[in-house]
């Protein structure tokens, strides 16, 4: 049942209607964040998570319980489903499965050469730097695959990213695709099929929650 939900939204919009849809604890968390773009990304990521889980589990959004493991990984103990969330300015992604899963989304930008030198394996560096064009895209392909693999593993920052070789299947099966100006990678037990990708915009998400 591996499924990916991808949301695009305006990163710098300011509207009270969005925050009114959030649980009180999430509202407080967003209010503490000084950067509006980051606050909105967290809010949209939370709403997308509840949307995705309600669709996957066939339940109402308010029935979903979200807790955190000691490692910081979020989970829902009452659904029998595994899920992973990633968000950035203008986009969020949630992947749902019955087995452990990890997802990461990043906006395409110039590659981070210090990161390339510090945490990419030799084979990964060779892949990123091969050819004259597309180096930034290949950098974020590898970076999102590393992040997705670490999220699926669940041990968090205790993993040395140099040990995460995205050219192997040690951490799971990796699927990467581009959606607009974003790169998204999923790490799961099986490959993600294109038909199992659901793309939404914020208006569709608001419409869903207003009905509930």
C-alpha positions as CSV (number, residue, x, y, z in Angstrom):
1,X,0.0,0.0,0.0
2,X,3.0,2.3,-0.3
3,X,1.7,5.8,-1.1
4,X,3.2,9.2,-1.4
5,X,1.3,12.5,-0.9
6,X,3.0,15.6,-2.2
7,X,1.7,19.1,-1.4
8,X,2.7,22.4,-3.0
9,X,1.8,25.7,-1.3
10,X,2.7,29.4,-1.1
11,X,5.6,29.6,1.3
12,X,5.1,33.2,2.4
13,X,1.3,33.5,2.6
14,X,-0.1,34.6,5.9
15,X,-3.6,33.5,6.8
16,X,-5.3,32.8,10.1
17,X,-7.6,30.2,8.6
18,X,-4.7,27.8,8.2
19,X,-3.7,27.9,11.9
20,X,-7.3,27.6,13.0
21,X,-7.2,24.1,11.4
22,X,-4.3,22.9,13.6
23,X,-4.5,21.3,17.0
24,X,-3.7,23.7,19.8
25,X,-0.3,22.2,20.6
26,X,0.8,22.6,16.9
27,X,-0.6,26.2,16.9
28,X,1.6,27.0,19.9
29,X,4.7,25.4,18.3
30,X,4.2,27.4,15.1
31,X,3.7,30.6,17.1
32,X,7.1,30.1,18.7
33,X,8.9,30.0,15.3
34,X,10.1,33.5,14.3
35,X,10.5,32.8,10.5
36,X,7.0,32.8,8.9
37,X,8.1,30.6,6.0
38,X,9.3,27.9,8.4
39,X,6.2,28.2,10.5
40,X,4.0,27.8,7.5
41,X,5.9,24.8,6.3
42,X,5.4,23.1,9.6
43,X,1.7,23.9,9.6
44,X,1.2,22.6,6.1
45,X,3.3,19.5,6.8
46,X,1.1,18.7,9.8
47,X,-2.1,19.1,7.9
48,X,-0.8,17.0,5.0
49,X,0.1,14.2,7.5
50,X,-3.4,14.1,8.9
51,X,-4.8,14.2,5.4
52,X,-2.6,11.3,4.2
53,X,-3.2,9.2,7.3
54,X,-7.0,9.7,7.2
55,X,-7.0,8.6,3.5
56,X,-4.8,5.6,4.1
57,X,-6.5,4.4,7.3
58,X,-10.1,5.4,6.3
59,X,-10.7,7.5,9.4
60,X,-11.4,11.1,10.3
61,X,-8.4,13.4,10.8
62,X,-9.4,14.1,14.4
63,X,-9.1,10.3,15.2
64,X,-5.4,10.3,14.4
65,X,-2.9,10.3,17.3
66,X,0.6,11.5,16.6
67,X,3.4,10.8,19.1
68,X,7.2,10.7,19.1
69,X,9.5,7.9,19.7
70,X,12.6,8.5,22.0
71,X,14.6,9.0,18.8
72,X,12.2,11.8,17.8
73,X,10.6,9.9,15.0
74,X,6.9,10.6,14.8
75,X,4.4,7.8,14.7
76,X,0.7,7.0,15.1
77,X,0.1,4.1,17.6
78,X,-3.6,3.7,16.8
79,X,-3.4,3.1,13.0
80,X,-1.2,0.2,12.3
81,X,0.6,2.2,9.7
82,X,4.1,3.5,9.2
83,X,4.7,7.0,7.9
84,X,7.3,9.7,7.3
85,X,7.0,13.5,6.8
86,X,9.3,16.0,5.2
87,X,8.7,19.7,4.5
88,X,10.5,22.7,3.1
89,X,9.6,26.2,1.9
90,X,6.7,25.7,-0.6
91,X,6.4,21.9,-0.4
92,X,5.7,18.9,1.9
93,X,5.7,15.2,1.4
94,X,4.2,12.4,3.5
95,X,4.8,8.7,2.7
96,X,2.6,6.0,4.2
97,X,3.1,2.2,4.2
98,X,2.6,-0.9,6.4
99,X,6.4,-1.3,6.7
100,X,8.9,1.4,7.9
101,X,9.3,4.2,5.4
102,X,11.3,7.4,5.0
103,X,10.8,10.5,2.8
104,X,12.7,13.7,2.1
105,X,11.9,16.7,-0.1
106,X,14.3,19.5,-1.0
107,X,14.0,22.6,-3.2
108,X,16.5,22.6,-6.1
109,X,19.3,25.0,-5.4
110,X,23.0,25.2,-5.9
111,X,24.8,22.2,-4.4
112,X,26.3,22.4,-1.0
113,X,29.9,21.7,-1.6
114,X,30.9,21.3,2.0
115,X,28.2,18.7,2.5
116,X,29.3,17.0,-0.7
117,X,32.9,16.8,0.7
118,X,31.9,15.8,4.2
119,X,29.1,13.2,4.0
120,X,29.0,11.9,0.4
121,X,30.8,8.6,-0.4
122,X,33.4,8.6,-3.1
123,X,30.9,6.9,-5.5
124,X,28.2,9.5,-4.7
125,X,30.7,12.4,-5.3
126,X,31.7,10.9,-8.6
127,X,28.0,10.7,-9.6
128,X,27.2,14.3,-8.6
129,X,30.2,15.7,-10.4
130,X,30.0,13.7,-13.6
131,X,29.2,15.6,-16.7
132,X,29.0,19.4,-17.2
133,X,25.3,19.9,-16.4
134,X,22.8,18.7,-13.8
135,X,25.2,18.6,-10.9
136,X,22.9,20.5,-8.6
137,X,20.0,18.2,-9.4
138,X,22.2,15.1,-8.8
139,X,23.4,16.5,-5.5
140,X,19.9,16.8,-4.2
141,X,19.0,13.4,-5.6
142,X,21.7,11.9,-3.4
143,X,21.0,14.1,-0.5
144,X,17.3,13.4,-0.3
145,X,18.0,9.7,-0.7
146,X,20.4,9.8,2.3
147,X,17.8,11.6,4.4
148,X,15.0,9.3,3.4
149,X,17.1,6.2,4.3
150,X,18.0,7.7,7.7
151,X,14.4,8.4,8.4
152,X,13.3,4.9,7.5
153,X,16.0,3.5,9.7
154,X,14.7,5.5,12.7
155,X,18.0,6.0,14.6
156,X,18.2,9.6,13.6
157,X,21.4,11.6,14.1
158,X,23.2,8.6,15.5
159,X,23.8,7.4,12.0
160,X,27.0,8.5,10.2
161,X,25.8,9.7,6.8
162,X,29.0,8.5,5.2
163,X,27.8,5.0,6.1
164,X,24.6,5.6,4.1
165,X,25.5,4.5,0.5
166,X,22.6,5.5,-1.7
167,X,23.9,3.1,-4.4
168,X,23.1,0.1,-2.3
169,X,19.9,-1.3,-0.9
170,X,21.2,-1.7,2.7
171,X,18.6,0.7,4.1
172,X,15.8,-0.2,1.7
173,X,14.6,0.5,-1.8
174,X,15.1,4.1,-2.9
175,X,12.9,5.9,-5.4
176,X,13.6,9.5,-6.5
177,X,11.6,11.9,-8.7
178,X,11.3,15.5,-9.5
179,X,8.1,17.5,-8.9
180,X,8.3,21.1,-10.2
181,X,11.3,22.7,-8.5
182,X,11.6,20.0,-5.9
183,X,13.4,16.7,-5.5
184,X,11.7,14.0,-3.5
185,X,13.1,10.6,-2.4
186,X,11.4,7.7,-0.7
187,X,13.0,4.8,1.1
188,X,10.8,1.8,1.6
189,X,10.6,-2.0,1.4
190,X,9.5,-1.8,-2.2
191,X,9.8,0.8,-5.1
192,X,7.3,3.6,-5.2
193,X,5.1,3.3,-8.3
194,X,4.2,6.5,-10.1
195,X,0.4,5.7,-9.9
196,X,0.8,5.8,-6.1
197,X,1.9,9.5,-6.0
198,X,-0.9,11.9,-5.0
199,X,-0.2,15.6,-5.8
200,X,-2.2,18.3,-4.0
201,X,-2.2,22.0,-3.7
202,X,-3.2,24.0,-0.6
203,X,-6.8,24.8,-1.8
204,X,-7.6,21.0,-2.0
205,X,-6.2,20.5,1.5
206,X,-8.2,23.4,3.0
207,X,-11.4,22.1,1.2
208,X,-10.8,18.7,2.8
209,X,-10.4,20.0,6.3
210,X,-13.4,22.4,6.1
211,X,-15.6,19.4,5.4
212,X,-14.3,17.8,8.6
